[in-house]
């Protein structure tokens, strides 16, 4: 892979020609991308989407918007660090493209959660599970007179990949889906290098495996409908291997690392502020996460064991004795974050050749000084946060809301566009369809072109229209719509 291609400014959609006078004060392509992102409705909606704590009423708790800004900042800083590094692993090619690299990461960080539904990652799971439970139950008929014994389940109408797309709903793949709509005039028409960096998992819903050696195959990266767009981007960027498979964009490793760092530090700080654990409890948990007998053992001429580096962090936290606990933890979080950023950049620079050849299959936090640290921090979220009674109650509420909305709108769209005498929509379904924005319906009408005679594919696209609509909702809108449609208010 070559940086000149990896940093392509090509777009999926057509761009309006600018007045020649504007060239007197030029703005580069990635600055324009940044402006489109922050001005878009989809990005602004992240301010009312869950990061970790669903439907939280506290104003200091991070939302998807503040999380995305933090990830964007960390990702950009990683790009600057790699271009300015003074180690023996310094790469001049990276330094030559320093500005563009940091700009792409800045934009990708803002967009990385664009496709996430309401109520955080739990919302993703609810949508996937709803389709797992219902595709084999809901019956589909070609017209109103179809006998009951000749109706087909939705599952039988779809190909295995269509089914897998729905049953494994994934925010990453949904982000690509949103950005690919630039072909139809979407306002987020950004450079393909930014989109390629977002595709952390260049894998379809039939090929992903959460236990595979290659981390790039752990989640779904694109749906069947976006497969041609994905391949088009890969050709332009140059991420196709000699065997025809697609590898990650090198900057996707930094984006993943930035997301992990923000999750493992900022989200943990939010949990501490919500008093889900005390400082002594955290210190005790952290210390129990590594082997104390290995702390003083050197693993090489100049390196201590990974336990030594993790222990040093706790020693630092314990030394902050003259300030309040909230400030102690806040200061320590920022200190820890810098170490994690250092480790991620070091691993990237050390594995540079393998990354650029598409051969690196790990994450950047594997086999670095703070590998254990990252594992402990992530595990702490499970220990103190995810099984807390408050989180569980809110997630159960979110499950009720999303399941209700999916049931309403999936049934409403089953025969959308087929009201030509073969089927008449019920009044209830018509009212539900009126609630779906015309933008989604227009996207559907664009997508079915060339597929009008393929009933299964059109049905698949109608079901995607529902996931587009629901995943685009904010937490508050989803809750309010549920309450209104269920008659609660």
N, C-alpha and C positions, 0 to 999 in steps of 0.2 A: 504494500500500500504506500501511496505517495501523498504528502501533505497537500500538494497543489490540487489534487482531486478530492481528498478528504475534506477540504475546506471550500468546496464548491458553493457558489452563491446562486446556482440555478434554482428556479422555483417550480412548483407543481402547477400553479395557476398563472394566467397571463397577468402582466403588470401594466398599469396605466403609464403611458409615456409622460415623463416629467418635462416641464418647461426648460428650455436650454439655460435660462438665466440662473436656475438653481445650481448649476454646475460651478458657479462662481464660489459657492460656499458648500462644498461637497460633504455628504454624510455617507459613510461606507455602508455596504449592504447589511451588515450585522447590526449596526445602529438602527437602521430602518426596521429590521426584524424586531429588535427590542421595543421600539415604539409601537409596532403593531400588537405585540403581546400585551403590554401593559394597558393598551387602549381597548382591548377586546373584552366583550361581555363574559366570555368563558373564563378568562383569567380573573376578572373581578368577582365572579361567583365563588371563587375559592375562599373568599373572606367569610363565607357562611357554610363552610364544609368542614367536617370533623378531621382533625389530625389524629388524636388518640382518644379524646374524651367526648363522646357523642352528646349533642344537645347541651353542652356545658354552658352555664350562664355567666361564668367568670370572664372578665375582660382581659385578664393577664394570661389566660391559657392560649396556647398557640392553635391557630386554625391552619387549614391547608394553604392559605395565602401566606401567612407569616412563615410557615415551614418552607414553602417554596422560595420565598425571598432568602431565607437562611441557606438553603441548599444552593441557590444560585450564587450567593456570595462566597460560600466555601468552594464551590466548583471553580469559579473564576480565580480565586486565590490559588487553588491547586495548579491551574493553568499558568499563572504567573510564576509560581515557585518552580515548576518544572523547566520553564524557559530561562530562569535565572540561576539555576542550581550550579554550584561550584565544585561538585564532586567529580570523581574520575569518570562518572557515567554521563557527563554532560553531552548533549547531542546538539550540534550546531543547527541541524535541520529544524529542531524544535524552536531554537532561539530565533531563527529566521522568520518563523510564522507566529511569533509570540502574541502579537496583538490579536490576530484572528482566532487563535486557539482559545485565549481567555474570553473573547467575545462570544464564540460559539457556546462555551460552557456557561457563560452568564445567561444566555437565552435558553439553553436546554434546561438549566436548573429551574427557571421560572415555569417551564412547560411540563416538567416531568410528571406532575400529578394532575394534569389537565383532565384526563379521562376518568379520574376516580369518582365514584358515585357518592351520594350522601352517606354519612355515618362511617366514613373511613374504610379500612380494609375489611371490617366486618360486613359492610354494605356489599363489597365485592362477593364475599362468600354467600350472602343471602341470595343475591341474584342468581349465581351459579346453581345453588341448591334448589331454588324454585324451579328452574328448568329441568334439573335432574329428576325432580319429583313429579313434574306435570307434563313433560313432552310425551310421555307414554300414556297419559290419561285423557288429554283433551282430544276430542274427535273433530275431524275436518271433513266437510262434504263439498263436492263439486258444485252442487246446486241445491235448492231448497227441497227438491223432490227425491234426493238420494236416500234410499232405504237405510235404516239404522245399521243393518248388517253389511252394508257396503261402504260405510264411512271408514276413514283411515285415521290413525293417531297422528299427531304432529310429527312424532319421531319417525314414523314410517314414510312421511312425505319428504324428509330431509336426507341429505347425504351424511355419511359419518362425520365429515369435517364440519358441516353446518351444525350438527348436533353438538360436536365437541366445542365449537366456538361459543355456543350458548351456555353449555353446562360448565364451561371453564372461563366464565366472564372474568376479564382481567383489565385493570385500569391502564396498564402499559399499552395493550393492544387498542384499547379505546382511545388513548391519546393519539396514536397513529391514525385511527379512524377519523377523529375530529380534524386533524391537520390535513388529511388527504382530501377533505371536502373543499380545499382551495381550488380544486379542479372545477367546482361548481360555483365559484365566486365567494368562498368563505373569506372573512376579514383577516384570518391568521394565515396569510400566504408567506411562509417563511422559507429560508434557504434549506435546500435538501441536506446540507451538512448538519444543520441543527436537528432536523428530523432524524437523520441517521444516528446521531449521538443519543437521541431519546430511545432508540430501539435497543434496549439493554439485552433483549432476548430475541435474536433473529431466528425465531422458531415458530412453527404453526401449532395449532391445537392438537394435531395428531402425533406430533414428534417430541413435544416437551416431556421432560422427566425431572421431577424434583430431586431425584437421587443420582442423576447423571454426574459423571466426572467433570464435564464441561459446564461451568456455571451459566454459560450463555443459553443453555437449553432448559433451565430450571422453571421457566414460566412461559406463558403464551405471549408472543411478541406481535403477532398480526393475525387478523381473521381472513377467511377466504375472500371476502369482498375486497380487501386491501392487498391481496397477494400480488397482483400485477403492479400496483404502485410501489410496494416493497421491493420488488425485483427491479423496477425502473430506477428507484433511488440507489439500490446496490450497484447497478451498472454505472450510474453516473459517479458515485463516490469511489468505486473501486474496491469494495469489500468482498468480492466474490473470490473464493479460493480456486485453485487449479482443478479440483474435483467437482466444481460447480456449487458447492455448499457456500453459505454466506457466513462470514465471521463478524464479530462485533467491530464497530467503529472504535478506534483506539481511545477516543475521548469518552466513550461509554463507560470505561473502567473508572475514570475520574468522577463521572456523574454518579455512578453507583456508590463510590466511596464517599462522596459528599452527602448523599442521601443517608448512608449508614452513620456517618459522623453526626449529622443533625439529629437523627433518630436516637442514637445512643447517648447523646449529651443533652440536647435541648428538651427532648420529651421527658427525659429522666428528671431534669430540673423542674419541669411543670408538675410532675408527680410529687416531687419533694415539697413544692409550694402548696400542693393540695393536702399535704400532711398524710400521704399514704405510707410513709415510712419516716423514721427518725434518723438523724445523722449517726448515732451509735449503731443502729440496726444496719445501716448501709455499710459502714466501715467493717462490721463483723461479717456481713455477707460477702463483701469484696475480698476480705482476707481469706475466707474459706474457699475462694475460687482458684487458688493456686497452691502449689507444693512449697511449703516454707523451707523444706530441706534443700531446695534447689536455688534459693535466693543468692547465695554467695558463690555459686559455681559459674565459672566462665565457660562459654561455648566456643571461644576462639581467642586469638591473641589480644583483641581489644574489646571483646563483647562479653557481657554478662548473660546469664540465662534470662529467658522471657519473664520468669518469676521475679527477677531482680527489678526489671523495669516497671512491672505492675506494682510491686511493693513500694517503689520510690514514689509513685503517685499517692498512695495512701499515707506515706510518711509526710508528704507535702501537705495533704489535707489536714492531718493531725497537728501540723505546725501552725495552722491558722487559728491560734487560740485567743487572739486579742480583738476579734471582730464577731458580730452576731452570726448565728448559724446560717441564716439565709445568704448572707454575704460570703461566708466561708464556702458554702457549696457553689454559689455562683462563680466565685473566683476560681475555684478548683475545676469546675466544668470548662471554663475557658482555657485553663492551663492544660487540661487533658486533651481538649480539642486540638490545640496546637501540636501536641505530640502525635496525635492520630493523623493529622494532616502531613506532618513530617514523614511518618512511616509510609503513608499511601504514596507520596511523591517519590520516596526512596525506592519503593518496590517497582513503581512504573519505570523509573530511570534504569534500574538494574535489569528489568525484563524487557527493555525497550525493543530489542531486535525480535524477540518472540512475539511481542504484542503487534508489532508492525507486520510480521509475517502471518498473523492470524493463528499462531500456535499456542498462545498463552490461554490456559483454561481455568485458572484460579481467579479469585478476587484479590484485590490489592492488599487486603489485610491477612492473607495467608502467609505464614512463615516470615513475619517481621517481629520486631521487639515487642510490639504491643498487640500481638495476636490474642494473647490471653486476656488482655485488658478489654478488647472489643467484645470477646465472648462473654465476659462477666457483665459488662454494661448492658448488652442485649438481654442476657438472662435475667438481669435485675428487673427489667420491665415486666417479664413474665412473673417473677416472684412477687413483686410489690403492686403491680398495676392491673394487669389484664384479668386477674381473678378476684379483684376487689369487688365488694358487693355493689358499690355504686356503678362501676363499669358494667357489670353483668345485668343490672336492672335496665340501664340505658340501652344496652345492646339488644335485650329482649324487646324493648319498646321499638327499636329500629327495625327489628325483624318483622314485627307486626305491621308496621307502616309499609315497608317495602313489599312484603308479600301481598298485602291488600292491593297496593297500586299495580303490581304486576298482574294480579288476577283480573282486575278491572280492565286494564288497557290492552293486555294480550288478547282477551276475548273481543275487545272492541275493534282491533285491527285485522282480525283473521280474514275478513272478506272486504277490507278496504280496497276501493278501486274496482270491485267486481259487481257494483250495483247496476248491472246492465240487463236485468231481467233474470239472471241466474240466481241472484240472491238479494234479498232485501234486508237492510240493516235494521235492527230494533231501534226504537227511540232512545233507549239508554245508551246503546253503542254509538249512535250518532252524537249524543251529547258528549260522550267521552272523547270522540274524535275531534270535536270542536275545541276541546281543551288542549290538544296537541298543537304546538306552534306550526304555522304554515312552513316555516323553515325546514322542519323535519319531513313534512309531506313533500315539499319540493325536492329535497335531497333524494327521497325515495323514488320520485318520478324520474329523476336523472339516472339513478342507479339501475332501474329496471330496463332502460333502453337496451335493446338487443336480447333481452331475456323475457320478453312479454309472453312467449309461448311456453316458458318453463315454469309451471305452476309451483313446483317445489322451491325453486330459487326465489321467485317473487314472494312466497310465504316467508322464506328465510329473511329477506330484506325487510318485510313488514315487522318481523319479530325484532330485528336490529333497530328498526325505527322506535320501538318501545324502549329498548335498552338505551338508545341515544337520549330519548326524552327523559327517562327516569334518572339515568346517571348524570344528566345535566342539571338536575334539580339541586338546590341548596338544601341543607338540613331543615331550615325553617319552612321553606316552601313545601317540601315533602310532608312534613308534619301537619301543616295547615291544610293541605289538599286532602290528606287522609281524614282529618277531623271533619272537613266539610262533606266529603263523599260518603263517609260512614254515618253521617247524621249526628255526630257528637256536638257540632256547633253549626 
